[in-house]
Structures are given as structure tokens and as C-alpha cells.
Amino acid sequence: MPADRNGDSARPRKRTHRGTEESRVRSRGESPRPSQRLSASRAMLSAMQQLKELLGKAPESVSAVRPTDDGWEAEVEVLEIERIPETTSVMASYRVTLDADGELMAYERIRRYTRAQVDRRA
């Protein structure tokens, strides 16, 4: 190889990256993970919006939301069958699993009940 003006061989220099997580993630074509965890209120909204898209029915409320190791889990209440009187309408509870970014990963119906039904605890 020819030498440069200092007498060193003219070899192209390797570009070095600082090895940050962001540069490793970008090199794999992934988006970087947010540094902060999704808040409970945002997880609730995300669960309701995405379940509505899947079921075609608007959720009425979120009765529980809890963090998990991988994201969030929520229980969402949905009006399944509207009846008159309203107290006889059929409701359903869905367990919704969200990843750390708030994307819905799974859902399942865990309970059906009439709107007037009250849980009794001893």
C-alpha cells in the first residue's frame, strides 16, 4: 500500500461507534426503547382503544390495571348485549395484556354478567 505523507500506509480507517444501546438497536433496524415506563393512565387508554378496534364495541370502563414484568395487564368492562331495562344488559370483563410500549399482545374474556349483578365478598 502507498504511504501517506507521514510514512504510514494509506489504509482506510475503520469508523468506530461508541457502542451505545441506541446505535446497536438502530443497526438492527429496531426502534429504541423508551427510557421511561408507560404510565398507568396511558396503559388504560391504550387497552381501551385497542380492545375497541378488535371487538367493535366501546369499553365502558377499566376495573383494574397492574404492571407486569413485560408491560401491563388490565381488566376492561364492555357492554356485550344491550337490553331494556338497562340493569339486565349483559356485560363482560376482558383481561388485556399490553407490552411495555402499550401495544396489545393478548386479550381474553374472563367473565360475563348482568349490569345489575354485584360481586359478594364474605
C-alpha positions in Angstrom: 0.0 0.0 0.0 1.2 3.5 -0.7 2.3 5.6 2.3 0.7 8.8 3.4 2.8 11.9 4.0 3.7 10.8 7.5 5.0 7.5 6.1 2.1 5.4 7.4 0.5 3.1 4.9 -2.7 4.6 3.4 -5.2 2.2 4.8 -8.8 3.3 5.2 -9.6 3.9 8.9 -12.4 2.0 10.5 -15.3 4.0 11.7 -16.0 3.2 15.3 -19.3 3.6 17.1 -19.5 4.4 20.7 -21.4 1.2 21.4 -24.5 2.9 22.8 -27.7 0.9 23.1 -29.3 3.3 20.6 -26.7 2.7 17.9 -26.9 -1.1 18.4 -30.7 -1.0 18.2 -30.6 1.2 15.1 -28.1 -1.1 13.4 -30.6 -4.0 13.8 -33.5 -1.9 12.4 -35.4 -1.7 15.6 -36.7 1.4 17.3 -35.0 2.4 20.6 -36.9 1.5 23.8 -38.2 4.5 25.8 -36.3 5.2 28.9 -39.4 5.6 31.0 -42.2 3.1 31.7 -45.6 3.7 30.2 -47.8 5.3 32.9 -50.9 3.5 34.2 -53.3 6.1 32.7 -51.7 5.7 29.3 -51.8 1.9 29.6 -55.6 2.1 30.5 -56.3 4.3 27.4 -54.3 2.1 25.2 -56.1 -1.0 26.4 -59.5 0.5 25.8 -58.7 1.9 22.4 -57.1 -1.3 21.1 -59.8 -3.6 22.5 -62.5 -1.4 20.8 -60.7 -1.9 17.5 -60.8 -5.7 17.9 -64.3 -6.1 19.3 -66.1 -3.3 17.6 -67.6 -2.3 20.9 -66.6 0.6 23.1 -65.4 -0.4 26.5 -67.2 1.3 29.4 -64.5 1.3 32.0 -61.3 -0.2 33.2 -61.8 -2.0 36.5 -58.1 -2.9 37.1 -54.7 -2.1 35.8 -51.4 -3.5 37.1 -47.8 -3.5 35.9 -46.2 -6.8 34.9 -42.5 -7.6 34.2 -43.2 -7.2 30.4 -45.7 -4.3 30.4 -49.2 -4.0 31.7 -52.3 -6.1 32.4 -55.8 -4.5 32.5 -59.4 -5.7 33.1 -61.8 -3.8 30.8 -65.6 -3.8 31.1 -67.5 -4.0 27.8 -71.3 -3.8 27.2 -71.9 -7.0 25.1 -75.7 -7.1 24.8 -77.8 -4.0 25.5 -81.3 -4.8 27.0 -84.2 -2.9 28.4 -84.3 -2.4 31.3 -80.6 -1.4 31.3 -80.0 -3.4 34.5 -80.5 -6.6 32.5 -77.8 -5.7 29.9 -75.0 -8.3 29.5 -71.5 -7.0 30.4 -68.2 -8.8 30.0 -64.8 -8.4 31.7 -61.8 -8.8 29.4 -58.2 -9.3 30.6 -55.9 -7.3 28.3 -52.1 -7.8 28.1 -50.0 -4.9 26.9 -46.3 -4.9 26.2 -44.0 -2.2 27.6 -44.9 0.2 24.7 -48.7 -0.2 25.3 -49.3 -2.5 22.3 -52.0 -5.1 22.8 -50.4 -8.6 22.9 -53.4 -10.7 24.1 -56.9 -10.5 25.4 -59.5 -12.9 26.8 -63.0 -12.7 28.1 -62.8 -13.8 31.7 -66.4 -13.1 32.9 -69.9 -12.3 31.7 -72.6 -10.8 34.0 -75.7 -8.7 34.0 -75.2 -5.0 34.7 -77.1 -5.2 38.0 -75.1 -8.1 39.3 -72.9 -7.2 42.3 -69.9 -9.3 43.5 -70.5 -10.6 47.0 -67.5 -11.0 49.2 -67.7 -12.5 52.7 
